[in-house]
Amino acid sequence: MQMILAYNEGMNMKLLNTTGRRIRALREQEDINMNQDELARRLGVSNAFLSEIERDRKKLPLGT
């Protein structure tokens, strides 16, 4: 997915704007059903940071 995001700047912004919503939807799926605290702990980030990502207020740091 990183390659797709880096490929086209216009598309990059569009995908980043929906990434948080996609993360939240996946986290809340019945077969995963993980709360935000648990996912943040597993990712090694703060709950506040994950919340900002899920609300599309922060961009995910994408490495190369």
N, C-alpha and C positions, 0 to 999 in steps of 0.2 A: 504494500500500500504506500510506502514511503516513496517509491519510484513514481507511482501514479500522481501523488501529491506534488512532487517536484517537477513533473513534466510540463505542466502548463500553469502559469501564474494565475490566470483567471479561474481555471478549474480548481486550482489549489485552494483559493479562498472559498469557493462554493463547498468543497468537501470539508474544509475545516469548520465551516459554520454548521454542519450537520453532524460532525463527529461526536460531539458531546451528547447529543440526543440519541445517537446510535449506541453509545456506550451505556447510557442509562437504560435504554430499552433492553439491551442484551443482559445487563445486570439484573433486571427485574423479571426476566423470563422465568416461567414456572420451573423449568429444569435446572436453572442456575440459582434463582431466588437468593441473591446475596445483597445484604444491605450496604449502604455507602461506606460505613465505618470499616466493614470487613474488606471490601475491595481496596480502599485506601491503604489499609494495613498491609495487604498482600503486595500492593504496588510500591510500597515504601514512600508514599506521599501523604500529606495531611488531608484530613477530611475536607477542610476548607478549600484546598486546591482542587480536589476532585469535584467538589460541588461547583466551583467556578467553571471547570471544564464541561461538566454535564449541562450547565446552563449557557454554554457557548460564550462565556465572558472572558475566558483565557484560552489561548491556543496551546495545543499539545506541543511539547518540545520534540521536534523530529530530528533525529540524528541522521548522519549520512553513512 
